[in-house]
Amino acid sequence: TTSAGTASETYSEFVVKRLVQIIIKPTTANTQFDLRLVDKNNLDIYHDTGLVGKQSILSQNLPQYVYGNFTVILENASNDEDFSVLLVFSEEI
């Protein structure tokens, strides 16, 4: 749930996986938001702004592999509401 337009979730000790897809769905179809994935050093590994409603971001636009600790951040949401976030990974290396 976003609060003051922001929410984040950190994933720890993640084994190397190929990030294939991110699916994000806010409760309201016209909610606008920004998406960031950052590594343990708070460096952007993916950043997209001005997203509206349900989004399906495919692998060609994502970092090939993620590992260790990383954080998914939703920012600047136009509504404080629940978001569903699904990260799809592949076991292939």
C-alpha positions in Angstrom: 0.0 0.0 0.0 1.4 3.4 -0.9 1.5 6.0 1.8 2.3 9.6 0.8 2.7 8.2 -2.8 5.5 5.8 -1.9 5.9 2.1 -1.1 8.8 -0.3 -1.2 9.7 -4.0 -0.6 13.2 -5.4 -0.2 14.2 -8.9 -1.2 17.3 -10.3 0.6 19.9 -12.9 -0.1 18.5 -13.5 -3.6 20.2 -16.2 -5.6 21.1 -15.1 -9.2 17.9 -15.3 -11.3 16.8 -13.9 -14.6 14.1 -11.3 -14.2 11.6 -12.0 -17.0 8.6 -9.8 -16.2 7.2 -7.4 -13.7 3.4 -7.0 -13.5 2.0 -4.1 -11.4 -1.6 -3.4 -10.8 -2.9 -0.5 -8.7 -6.4 -0.7 -7.2 -7.5 2.1 -9.5 -7.0 1.9 -13.2 -6.0 5.5 -13.7 -3.4 5.7 -10.9 -0.1 7.1 -12.1 3.2 6.1 -10.5 6.9 5.6 -11.0 8.8 2.3 -10.6 12.4 1.8 -9.5 14.4 -1.3 -8.8 17.6 -0.6 -6.8 20.5 -2.7 -5.7 21.9 -3.0 -2.2 24.0 0.2 -2.8 20.8 2.1 -3.7 21.8 2.3 -7.4 19.1 2.1 -10.0 19.0 -1.1 -11.9 15.6 -0.2 -13.5 13.7 3.1 -13.5 10.5 4.1 -15.3 8.3 7.1 -14.7 4.7 8.1 -15.6 3.2 4.6 -15.6 -0.6 4.5 -15.5 -2.8 1.6 -14.4 -1.8 -2.0 -14.9 1.6 -2.5 -16.4 3.4 -5.6 -17.7 7.1 -4.9 -18.2 8.9 -7.6 -20.2 12.5 -8.8 -20.0 13.8 -6.8 -23.0 13.4 -3.7 -20.8 14.6 -5.2 -17.5 18.1 -6.0 -16.1 19.1 -9.5 -17.3 19.9 -10.9 -13.8 19.3 -9.8 -10.2 21.1 -11.2 -7.1 21.8 -10.3 -3.5 19.5 -7.6 -2.0 17.3 -5.5 -4.2 14.3 -3.2 -3.6 11.2 -2.6 -5.6 10.0 1.0 -5.1 6.7 2.6 -6.2 7.0 6.4 -6.1 4.9 9.5 -6.8 1.7 7.5 -6.9 -1.3 9.7 -7.6 -3.4 7.7 -5.1 -2.5 6.1 -1.8 -3.9 2.6 -2.4 -3.0 -1.1 -2.6 -0.8 -2.3 -5.5 -0.3 -5.9 -6.6 3.2 -6.6 -7.7 4.3 -9.8 -9.3 8.0 -10.5 -10.2 8.5 -13.4 -12.6 11.9 -15.1 -12.6 13.5 -17.8 -14.7 15.8 -20.5 -13.3 17.9 -20.4 -16.5 21.4 -19.0 -16.2 
